[in-house]
Amino acid sequence: MTRFANPDVTGKQLWLLKSEPDAYGFDDLIAEGEGTWDGVRNHTAARNLRTMREGDLAFFYHSNTGKNIVAVAQVSVPGLTDPGDAKWAAVKVKPVAWLKMPVTLATIKATPELAGMDIVRQSRLSVAAVRPEEWALIIDMAGGLVSLS
């Protein structure tokens, strides 16, 4: 594993994207090179998708199986319409890096500084905002990032 420099988050919005790894995991995104984040049918999550800008960063969270943050992706094309239903939003994302060690939901819940995260407060929200201080702490808890190769 090659250490990967933490990306500069200055001026970027930060997000958390949840997906079931057996349906679409981070390995699938790597294989595609760029994937469409669609199928979101929650109004708050859809509003978050509409708010995303090119270059924003997102934690990739494996839900159900694993329940952990495993990687970082980047919004490559914002402002898309969901191909399955035009009244919903979508974006394209590209893989950036793996977390050196996954950060589990249990660890997040046990960390007082992360108690305000949407993943803790609104557990079913599939696209959630992440504050810069939460982002930095999770990267530290993971031991940093490692390259995809």
BADO-754021 format. One line per 8 residues: their letters; for each residue x, y, z negated of N, C-alpha, C, O. Coordinates in nm, 3 decimals. Each point is the difference from the previous one (the first is absolute). Layout:
BEGIN
a = X,Y,Z,X,Y,Z,X,Y,Z,X,Y,Z | ...;
This chain:
BEGIN
mtrfanpd = 0.084,-0.118,0.000,-0.084,0.118,0.000,0.088,0.124,0.000,0.090,0.015,-0.082 | -0.118,0.071,0.174,0.072,0.126,0.009,-0.082,0.109,-0.068,-0.118,0.019,0.029 | 0.183,0.052,-0.120,-0.069,0.109,-0.069,-0.043,0.104,0.103,0.072,0.026,0.096 | -0.187,0.032,-0.117,-0.059,0.098,0.090,-0.015,0.130,-0.079,-0.053,-0.002,-0.111 | 0.097,0.112,0.167,-0.012,0.128,-0.070,-0.148,0.036,-0.016,-0.079,-0.016,0.093 | 0.045,0.063,-0.211,-0.138,0.042,-0.022,-0.034,0.112,0.097,0.076,0.097,0.011 | -0.189,-0.108,0.059,-0.036,0.106,0.094,-0.033,0.130,-0.073,-0.049,-0.003,-0.112 | 0.077,0.114,0.176,-0.031,0.131,-0.055,-0.152,0.017,0.001,-0.063,-0.016,0.105;
vtgkqlwl = 0.004,0.047,-0.218,-0.144,0.015,-0.009,-0.044,0.146,0.001,-0.119,0.030,-0.011 | 0.215,0.060,0.023,-0.031,0.142,0.000,-0.100,0.034,0.110,0.023,-0.031,0.117 | -0.132,0.094,-0.155,-0.100,0.043,0.095,-0.088,-0.111,0.054,-0.086,0.025,0.086 | 0.105,-0.145,-0.135,-0.081,-0.113,0.047,-0.107,-0.033,-0.103,0.019,0.018,-0.120 | -0.132,-0.067,0.170,-0.100,-0.058,-0.087,0.039,-0.145,-0.021,0.058,-0.063,0.089 | -0.090,0.011,-0.204,0.037,-0.137,-0.035,-0.126,-0.080,-0.027,-0.096,0.051,-0.058 | 0.098,-0.177,0.100,-0.121,-0.082,-0.002,0.031,-0.141,-0.048,0.116,-0.039,-0.014 | -0.221,-0.035,-0.011,0.008,-0.143,-0.025,-0.105,-0.066,0.089,-0.117,0.037,-0.003;
lksepday = 0.160,-0.134,0.083,-0.087,-0.074,0.090,-0.009,-0.143,-0.051,0.102,-0.067,-0.018 | -0.225,0.019,-0.005,-0.020,-0.136,-0.051,-0.045,-0.092,0.112,-0.086,0.036,0.081 | 0.145,-0.153,-0.077,-0.040,-0.102,0.096,0.023,-0.138,-0.060,0.095,-0.022,-0.075 | -0.182,-0.070,0.111,0.020,-0.137,-0.043,0.110,-0.061,0.087,-0.012,0.000,0.123 | 0.119,-0.051,-0.183,0.114,-0.047,0.080,-0.032,-0.116,0.093,0.066,-0.017,0.102 | -0.167,-0.064,-0.137,-0.035,-0.109,0.091,-0.084,0.049,0.118,-0.015,-0.073,0.098 | -0.040,0.194,-0.107,-0.073,0.059,0.112,0.092,0.090,0.082,0.001,-0.008,0.123 | 0.075,0.095,-0.191,0.096,0.089,0.067,0.100,0.046,-0.104,-0.025,0.093,-0.075;
gfddliae = 0.139,-0.159,0.073,0.105,0.033,-0.095,0.107,0.087,0.063,-0.004,0.030,0.120 | 0.101,0.009,-0.202,0.107,0.085,0.051,0.081,-0.072,0.108,0.049,0.065,0.093 | -0.035,-0.197,-0.104,0.068,-0.076,0.106,-0.072,0.016,0.134,0.064,0.006,0.105 | -0.196,0.001,-0.108,-0.078,0.020,0.123,0.029,0.136,0.060,0.014,0.013,0.122 | -0.004,0.089,-0.207,0.031,0.135,0.049,0.139,0.002,0.061,0.021,0.062,0.105 | 0.075,-0.128,-0.168,0.135,-0.007,0.056,-0.004,-0.067,0.137,0.063,0.048,0.095 | -0.135,-0.158,-0.084,-0.008,-0.073,0.127,-0.061,0.086,0.110,0.044,-0.006,0.115 | -0.144,0.086,-0.149,-0.064,0.088,0.099,0.085,0.122,0.032,-0.004,0.051,0.112;
gegtwdgv = 0.079,-0.004,-0.208,0.079,0.122,0.018,-0.079,0.126,-0.030,0.055,0.098,-0.050 | -0.182,-0.101,0.080,-0.093,0.108,-0.031,-0.139,-0.061,-0.003,-0.039,-0.072,0.092 | -0.035,0.100,-0.198,-0.132,-0.058,-0.013,-0.106,0.106,-0.022,0.031,0.111,-0.044 | -0.153,-0.145,0.075,-0.113,0.090,-0.022,-0.063,-0.033,-0.134,-0.038,-0.114,-0.025 | 0.027,0.215,-0.061,-0.064,-0.016,-0.130,-0.145,0.039,0.018,-0.034,0.119,0.004 | -0.051,-0.220,0.008,-0.141,0.023,0.027,-0.083,-0.095,-0.084,0.053,-0.073,-0.084 | -0.183,0.073,0.105,-0.088,-0.089,-0.074,-0.036,0.050,-0.139,-0.062,-0.072,-0.078 | 0.100,0.196,0.046,-0.028,0.058,-0.131,-0.144,0.050,-0.002,-0.038,0.083,0.083;
rnhtaarn = -0.042,-0.133,-0.176,-0.142,0.036,-0.006,-0.039,0.059,-0.134,-0.111,-0.021,-0.049 | 0.201,0.095,-0.010,-0.024,0.072,-0.124,0.020,0.147,0.031,0.101,0.037,0.060 | -0.195,0.049,-0.100,0.006,0.142,0.037,0.124,0.071,-0.054,0.060,0.081,0.070 | -0.022,-0.110,-0.193,0.119,0.064,-0.057,0.125,-0.046,0.074,0.085,0.082,0.034 | -0.072,-0.211,-0.010,0.115,-0.052,0.073,0.004,0.055,0.142,0.107,0.034,0.051 | -0.222,-0.024,0.014,-0.006,0.055,0.136,0.040,0.147,0.001,0.068,0.046,0.092 | -0.110,0.028,-0.193,0.042,0.141,-0.011,0.151,0.009,-0.014,0.064,0.087,0.058 | -0.006,-0.179,-0.137,0.146,-0.002,-0.014,0.066,-0.027,0.135,0.100,0.064,0.033;
lrtmregd = -0.154,-0.158,0.046,0.055,-0.026,0.133,-0.006,0.125,0.087,0.095,0.030,0.072 | -0.206,0.043,-0.079,-0.015,0.122,0.081,0.096,0.109,-0.043,0.034,0.088,0.079 | 0.011,-0.092,-0.204,0.091,0.101,-0.056,0.145,-0.027,0.039,0.082,0.091,-0.006 | -0.050,-0.213,0.044,0.139,-0.037,0.029,0.056,0.078,0.118,-0.071,0.034,0.095 | 0.202,-0.008,-0.105,0.073,0.070,0.106,0.116,-0.087,0.047,0.047,-0.088,-0.073 | -0.003,0.113,0.194,0.115,-0.072,0.053,0.120,0.019,-0.092,0.029,0.112,-0.042 | 0.038,-0.221,0.010,0.117,0.005,-0.087,-0.031,-0.027,-0.146,0.092,-0.025,-0.078 | -0.220,0.030,0.038,-0.034,-0.034,-0.138,0.047,-0.142,-0.030,0.008,-0.084,0.090;
laffyhsn = 0.022,0.058,-0.216,0.048,-0.131,-0.042,-0.105,-0.070,-0.084,-0.080,0.064,-0.068 | 0.081,-0.195,0.073,-0.098,-0.079,-0.075,0.065,-0.125,-0.058,0.077,-0.068,0.066 | -0.111,0.040,-0.191,0.034,-0.129,-0.055,-0.091,-0.103,0.065,-0.118,0.027,0.024 | 0.172,-0.144,0.005,-0.077,-0.112,0.054,-0.024,-0.094,-0.115,0.094,-0.058,-0.055 | -0.220,0.043,0.018,-0.040,-0.079,-0.117,-0.069,-0.127,0.046,-0.097,0.005,0.075 | 0.146,-0.119,-0.120,-0.065,-0.128,0.028,-0.105,-0.025,-0.107,0.033,-0.021,-0.117 | -0.159,0.023,0.156,-0.110,-0.022,-0.094,-0.037,-0.147,-0.006,0.046,-0.081,0.081 | -0.127,0.048,-0.178,-0.048,-0.137,-0.024,0.114,-0.098,-0.025,0.015,-0.047,-0.113;
tgknivav = 0.064,0.014,0.213,0.115,-0.089,-0.018,0.122,0.087,-0.026,0.040,0.077,0.087 | 0.018,-0.088,-0.201,0.117,0.078,-0.035,-0.032,0.118,-0.087,0.060,0.017,-0.107 | -0.155,0.065,0.150,-0.036,0.123,-0.072,0.124,0.080,-0.035,0.029,0.025,-0.117 | 0.043,0.015,0.222,0.122,0.077,-0.022,0.034,0.090,0.118,-0.040,-0.026,0.114 | 0.114,0.131,-0.145,0.053,0.088,0.105,0.127,-0.067,0.050,0.090,-0.031,-0.079 | -0.082,0.010,0.210,0.113,-0.075,0.055,0.088,0.080,0.095,0.115,-0.037,0.024 | -0.167,0.149,0.030,0.075,0.066,0.106,-0.049,0.144,0.019,-0.090,0.047,-0.068 | 0.155,0.020,0.165,-0.036,0.136,0.039,-0.025,0.003,0.150,0.076,-0.058,0.078;
aqvsvpgl = -0.182,0.125,-0.041,-0.034,0.022,0.141,-0.011,0.150,0.024,-0.007,0.079,-0.094 | 0.004,-0.041,0.221,-0.011,0.142,0.036,-0.113,0.019,0.100,-0.015,-0.079,0.093 | -0.062,0.183,-0.112,-0.107,0.034,0.094,0.065,0.049,0.129,0.074,0.098,0.000 | -0.104,-0.167,0.109,0.058,0.038,0.130,-0.100,0.075,0.088,0.039,0.087,0.077 | -0.167,-0.121,-0.087,-0.104,0.069,0.078,-0.121,0.020,-0.090,-0.072,-0.095,-0.031 | 0.048,0.220,-0.013,-0.117,0.026,-0.083,-0.123,0.035,0.086,0.010,0.012,0.122 | -0.124,0.002,-0.189,-0.118,0.055,0.064,-0.069,-0.087,0.103,-0.062,0.052,0.093 | 0.072,-0.184,-0.107,-0.064,-0.089,0.096,-0.142,-0.035,-0.045,-0.035,0.013,-0.118;
tdpgdakw = -0.043,-0.057,0.212,-0.132,-0.053,-0.029,0.012,-0.151,-0.012,0.070,-0.064,0.080 | -0.137,0.006,-0.177,0.003,-0.144,-0.019,-0.057,-0.067,0.125,-0.112,0.030,0.040 | 0.189,-0.121,0.022,-0.048,-0.064,0.122,-0.124,-0.088,-0.021,-0.070,-0.031,0.096 | 0.043,-0.009,-0.220,-0.116,-0.083,-0.029,-0.127,0.078,-0.027,-0.110,-0.054,0.011 | 0.125,0.182,-0.046,-0.116,0.083,-0.030,0.044,0.146,0.002,0.078,0.044,-0.084 | -0.127,0.030,0.182,0.046,0.137,0.026,-0.026,0.099,-0.114,0.058,0.108,0.000 | -0.143,-0.143,-0.095,-0.024,0.095,-0.110,0.103,-0.012,-0.112,-0.004,0.076,-0.096 | 0.097,-0.172,0.109,0.104,-0.019,-0.101,0.136,0.038,0.057,0.018,0.011,0.121;
aavkvkpv = 0.078,0.009,-0.211,0.134,0.048,0.037,0.101,-0.115,0.007,-0.021,-0.108,-0.055 | 0.131,0.136,0.123,0.113,-0.094,0.007,0.128,0.080,0.022,-0.005,0.116,0.040 | 0.119,-0.179,-0.066,0.132,0.057,0.030,0.088,-0.114,0.049,-0.033,-0.117,-0.015 | 0.145,0.153,0.075,0.103,-0.099,0.032,0.114,0.017,-0.099,0.032,0.112,-0.040 | 0.027,-0.223,0.001,0.113,0.002,-0.094,0.112,-0.088,0.052,-0.022,-0.095,0.075 | 0.144,0.129,-0.117,0.119,-0.077,0.034,0.070,-0.042,-0.129,-0.005,0.072,-0.099 | 0.069,-0.188,0.100,0.074,-0.044,-0.119,0.126,0.085,-0.020,0.064,0.040,0.097 | -0.030,-0.014,-0.222,0.120,0.077,-0.033,0.102,-0.086,-0.074,0.114,-0.013,0.044;
awlkmpvt = -0.155,-0.045,-0.156,0.095,-0.076,-0.083,-0.076,-0.086,-0.100,-0.116,0.028,-0.033 | 0.183,-0.132,-0.013,-0.051,-0.082,-0.111,0.038,0.067,-0.131,0.100,0.071,-0.006 | -0.178,-0.092,-0.099,0.046,0.030,-0.134,0.097,-0.110,-0.038,-0.020,-0.116,0.035 | 0.124,0.151,-0.107,0.098,-0.101,-0.040,-0.068,-0.109,-0.082,0.029,-0.118,0.019 | -0.117,0.158,-0.109,-0.081,-0.094,-0.079,-0.144,0.051,0.003,-0.023,0.119,-0.021 | -0.074,-0.206,0.046,-0.139,0.045,-0.004,-0.035,0.057,-0.138,0.054,-0.043,-0.102 | -0.144,0.139,0.102,-0.049,0.057,-0.125,-0.145,-0.046,-0.015,-0.086,0.034,0.081 | 0.061,-0.113,-0.185,-0.131,-0.062,-0.017,-0.102,0.098,-0.057,0.034,0.100,-0.064;
latikatp = -0.160,-0.133,0.089,-0.109,0.079,-0.057,0.007,-0.005,-0.152,-0.026,0.101,-0.066 | 0.060,-0.215,0.009,0.012,-0.012,-0.145,0.105,0.097,-0.055,-0.020,0.062,-0.104 | 0.132,-0.050,0.175,0.106,0.093,-0.042,-0.048,0.144,0.012,0.026,0.082,-0.088 | -0.096,-0.051,0.196,-0.053,0.135,0.018,-0.096,0.033,-0.114,0.009,0.107,-0.059 | -0.100,-0.198,0.028,-0.097,0.022,-0.107,0.066,0.012,-0.137,-0.052,0.068,-0.089 | 0.166,-0.131,0.071,0.071,0.004,-0.128,0.091,0.121,-0.014,0.063,0.019,-0.105 | -0.055,0.064,0.208,0.088,0.117,-0.001,-0.083,0.126,-0.022,-0.074,0.040,0.090 | 0.084,0.022,-0.207,-0.086,0.115,-0.031,0.007,0.113,0.103,-0.100,0.066,0.027;
elagmdiv = 0.218,-0.043,0.030,0.016,0.108,0.099,-0.080,-0.028,0.128,-0.020,0.091,0.081 | -0.025,-0.214,-0.061,-0.074,-0.036,0.121,-0.149,-0.023,-0.027,-0.073,-0.045,0.088 | 0.028,0.076,-0.209,-0.139,-0.024,-0.038,-0.099,0.080,0.085,-0.116,-0.040,0.012 | 0.159,0.150,0.045,-0.089,0.083,0.081,-0.007,-0.041,0.146,-0.075,0.061,0.077 | 0.151,-0.161,-0.037,-0.002,-0.041,0.141,-0.138,-0.053,0.040,-0.069,-0.063,-0.080 | 0.031,0.091,0.204,-0.128,-0.049,0.050,-0.009,-0.151,-0.006,-0.109,-0.054,-0.022 | 0.219,-0.017,0.042,-0.002,-0.147,-0.003,-0.040,-0.051,-0.139,-0.051,-0.112,-0.013 | 0.074,0.193,-0.089,-0.040,-0.036,-0.136,-0.143,0.048,-0.027,-0.081,-0.074,-0.056;
rqsrlsva = 0.051,0.197,0.095,-0.130,0.060,-0.029,-0.112,-0.047,0.094,-0.114,-0.014,-0.042 | 0.148,-0.009,0.169,-0.099,-0.042,0.101,0.055,-0.123,0.072,0.045,0.009,0.114 | -0.049,-0.120,-0.180,0.070,-0.120,0.046,-0.043,-0.050,0.137,0.076,-0.069,0.067 | -0.197,0.102,-0.023,-0.048,-0.050,0.129,0.034,0.094,0.116,-0.028,-0.032,0.115 | 0.088,0.147,-0.144,0.033,0.098,0.104,0.118,-0.051,0.083,0.108,-0.024,-0.054 | -0.129,0.008,0.184,0.101,-0.063,0.085,0.102,0.097,0.060,0.105,-0.042,0.048 | -0.135,0.171,-0.050,0.093,0.104,0.046,-0.003,0.109,-0.105,-0.101,0.069,-0.017 | 0.212,-0.051,-0.054,0.001,0.090,-0.115,0.120,0.094,0.007,0.106,-0.036,0.051;
avrpeewa = -0.124,0.156,-0.105,0.109,0.096,-0.010,0.094,-0.042,-0.113,-0.042,-0.060,-0.099 | 0.169,0.094,0.116,0.102,-0.025,-0.103,0.072,0.132,-0.025,0.041,0.067,0.095 | -0.025,-0.030,-0.221,0.071,0.124,-0.033,0.151,-0.022,0.011,0.048,-0.112,-0.020 | 0.028,0.218,0.052,0.146,-0.015,0.016,0.069,-0.062,-0.121,0.091,-0.081,0.016 | -0.134,0.116,-0.136,0.065,-0.056,-0.120,-0.032,-0.149,-0.014,0.083,-0.076,-0.048 | -0.203,0.034,0.090,-0.035,-0.142,-0.001,0.084,-0.075,0.104,0.050,-0.109,-0.026 | -0.036,0.170,0.143,0.080,-0.058,0.108,0.142,-0.026,-0.049,0.053,-0.111,0.014 | 0.008,0.214,-0.070,0.140,-0.011,-0.046,0.014,-0.108,-0.107,0.096,-0.077,0.002;
liidmagg = -0.189,0.072,-0.095,0.008,-0.099,-0.108,-0.013,-0.142,0.055,0.072,-0.090,-0.043 | -0.163,0.069,0.136,-0.017,-0.134,0.057,0.123,-0.042,0.079,0.042,-0.115,-0.008 | 0.017,0.206,0.083,0.124,-0.031,0.072,0.109,-0.039,-0.100,0.074,-0.096,0.023 | -0.064,0.170,-0.134,0.099,-0.034,-0.103,-0.029,-0.136,-0.062,0.091,-0.080,-0.021 | -0.218,0.053,-0.009,-0.038,-0.128,-0.059,0.033,-0.117,0.093,0.031,-0.110,-0.046 | -0.038,0.136,0.175,0.029,-0.104,0.100,0.150,-0.020,0.020,0.042,-0.096,0.066 | 0.039,0.184,-0.121,0.144,-0.008,0.021,0.043,0.058,0.133,0.110,-0.026,0.048 | -0.199,0.106,0.013,0.031,0.063,0.129,-0.062,-0.074,0.116,-0.085,-0.087,-0.018;
lvsls = 0.129,0.122,0.136,-0.050,-0.058,0.124,0.110,-0.076,0.071,0.119,0.028,-0.020 | -0.157,-0.124,0.101,0.096,-0.074,0.081,-0.048,0.002,0.146,-0.120,0.008,0.026 | 0.214,-0.015,0.065,-0.033,0.008,0.142,-0.079,-0.123,0.045,-0.001,-0.104,-0.066 | -0.065,0.120,0.178,-0.083,-0.108,0.054,0.082,-0.112,0.062,-0.049,-0.112,0.014 | 0.172,0.141,0.023,0.082,-0.103,0.066,0.079,-0.084,-0.097,0.072,-0.090,0.042;
